[in-house]
Amino acid sequence: MNKLYPSAAAALEGVVRDGQLLAVGGFGLCGIPEALIDALRDSGARDLSVISNNAGVDGFGLGKLLETRQIKKMISSYVGENKEFERQYLAGELELEFTPQGTLAEKLRAGGAGIPAFFTKTGVGTIVADGKELREFDGETYVMERSLVPDVALVKADVADRSGNLRFRYTARNFNPAVAMAGKLCIVEVEKIVETGEIAPDDIHLPGIYVHRLVLNPNPEKRIEKRTITEKAGV
């Protein structure tokens, strides 16, 4: 089975539709599928609900989809780097399901493992628990969280073989494996494609059974959210 597609646009063709639930890998701007996000913008799909730790920044990453008003709801744990997100949310133009970061990771992991829900202490006694089932275990109160199973997962990896086995690069691994496992259909953007068998078994971070489509993007922009430089005396 050939999983490699000639472009991000080709990989999304016939897959993305209005009103879908999507999950996008990355943490801030680290490990985001840049080409797939651009292709999703160009697809014109609207009324999307998007699961992602962040919502990009103004003019980059998922921020591009906010500018084109293609996202109607974000399921995120941190959104403080995007002024357009702030404007839309405060104006009542964008829905937000604010989720603690560890809970968001577990909701995706559980979705990929076929677990429909789980209990956690995180959020008990806060607005996070509003409207959710509470249950006591061993004298402690827990809140029930439903898992997440997106229609489409957009993922960034460093290297893939032609069978879809993936290797991630350092911290760019972040949410990407959980996003890939949770999605009903997983599309992965990679910087390098090798032949099946070239990645040592112990170096495979995610097996190809979770990957349906691959796209090569050898030169992503890889922006940094905030560049901080230490000033030294005499420099």
N, C-alpha and C positions, 0 to 999 in steps of 0.2 A: 504494500500500500504506500503510495507516494504522499507524504505529508507536507512536502515543500511547495509553497505557492510563490509565484513570481513577484508578487507585491503585496503590501498590506491591504490595499483596496481589493485585490483578488481574494485574499483570505477572508475578508469580511463579506464578500458578495454572497447573497442568499442566506446569510446568517443573522445579521442584525436587522431588527424591525422596530417600529415605534412601540413604546410602552414596555420594553423589556427591562428585566433586572440584570444588570451587569456588575461584575467585580473586576477591579483593576489593581494589579500589583504595584508595589512601591511603598516607600516610606519617605514622605516629603518629595523630593525630586530624585531620590536615589533608587535606581532600579525600576523606573517607570517605562512602559512600552511606548516610546515617543511616536514611532511611525504608526502604530496601531491607533493611538489616540487621534492623530492627524487624519487617518483614514476614516475613523468613526465620525469625526467632524464633517468630512467631505461626503459621507454617506447620506447625510441629511436626516438620519433617524432622530426622532423627537420623543418627548415625554419619557425620558429614560430615568430609571432609578439606578443609582450607581453606588456600589459598595467600594470604599477605598479609605485607607487610614487618613489621608489628606485629600484636599480638593485642589491640588496644584497651586500655582501662583498666578497672578494676573498675566495673561498672555502666554502661558506655557503649561504643558501638562493638561490636566482636567480643567484648568482655567480657560482653555480655549473653548471647551464645550459649554462653560458657563456664559462666555461672551456671546455665543451663538444661540443661547437659550434652549439648548437641547436637553438639559438636565432639569427634571422637575423635582427630584428628591435625592439627597445625599445621605448615605449611612456611613458615618465617619466618627473618628475619635478626636481629630484635631483639624481646625479649619481657620486658624488665626493668621495665615499668610496671604489671604486673598481678599482684597477690598471689594471686588465685584461680588464675591460670595456674601460678604457682610451686607452689602447694599441690597441684594436680592432677598436675603433672609429677613432683614429688618423691614423691608417693604412688603413682606408677605408673598413674595413671588417664587420662593424656593422652600420646599419642605426639608426638614432636617431631623434625622433620627440619630441623636447624639449617643454614642456608645463608648463605654470605657475601653481603652486600647486592648487590654488582655481579654476582655469579654468579646470584642470584635474578632480577635484572632481565634478564640475558641469557637465562636459561632461558625466561622469558616471551616475550621478543622473538623468540627462535629458534622457539618454538612457534607464534607468530603468522606467522612467515615460512616455515613448513613445513620447518624444519631439525630433524631428529630428535635431534642431539647436537652437541657442540662440545668443543674442548680449551681448558683454561685453566691457568695456573700457580697461580692462587689456590687455596690449600688443600693443595698438595703438601707432604707431610711432616707433615701433621696428621691428626686423626681425620676431617676432612672428606673425605679421600681414601680412607678405609678401605673396602675392598670394591669400589673403582672401578678401571676400566682406566687404567693409566699408559702414556704413550708418550713417546719422546724425539724432539724436533725441534731440529735445529741445536745439539745438545749440551745442551739444556735439557729437563727433565722436565715433562710436562703431565698433568693429570688429565682424563678424559672426563666430561662432565656431560650428562645427558639433558635435553631440553627439556620444558616443561610445557604441556599442552593441557587446560585445565579443561573440564568439562562445561558450566558456567555461569560467566559473568563478571559481577560486580556493580561498576558504575563510577559515579563522580561527576564531572559536568562543570558548567560555569557556564551555558552557553547551547547550545541545540540548535535546528536548524530541523526542520521536519516530515519531512524526509528522513533525519534522524538525523545530519547533519553537526554536529560538536562543536567548541566552543571552551572551553578550560579557563582558570581564573583563576590567574595567577601560579604559586606553588609548589604549589597544589592539583593541578597537572598531574601531578606526581611519577610514581607507578607506573600511573596510570589508563590512558594510551594503550596501554601494553604489555599490561595486563590485558585491555583491550577487544579487542585484536588476537588474543590467544591463545585466548580462549574460543570454544567451539563455538557457544554462544548468548550474546549480550551484551545485558544490560539496563542502561540508563543512567538515573540520577536527575539531573535538572537543575533549576536555579533559574529558568530563563526559556525559553519556547518562542517562536520567531519563525517567520515564513513562509519557505518554501524560497526561497533567493535573497537573503535579507536579510543573511546573513553573507557578507562579501566573501571571495572565493576564497582570498586570501592570509591571511585570518584564521582559516581552518578548520584546526584542529590534528589532527583525525581525521575522515576521510571517512565518510559514512553507510553505506557498504557493510559496515562492521564492526558496525553497530548494528541490533539486531533489535527492541528494545522500548524505549520512553521513558516516564518517569514524571516528572511535575512536582511539585517540592517547593520552593515559593518562599521558605520561611522555616525553613531548617535551624538547628539549635541552634549548631553550630560551636564546640564546646568547645575550650579551650586546655589542654594536658596540664599544664603548669606555668607559672603566672604569676609572672614574676620582675620585681620592682620595685627600681630603684636608690634607695637611701636617700641623701638629700641633707642636708647640715648645715643646721640651722635650720628644717627643714621639719617 
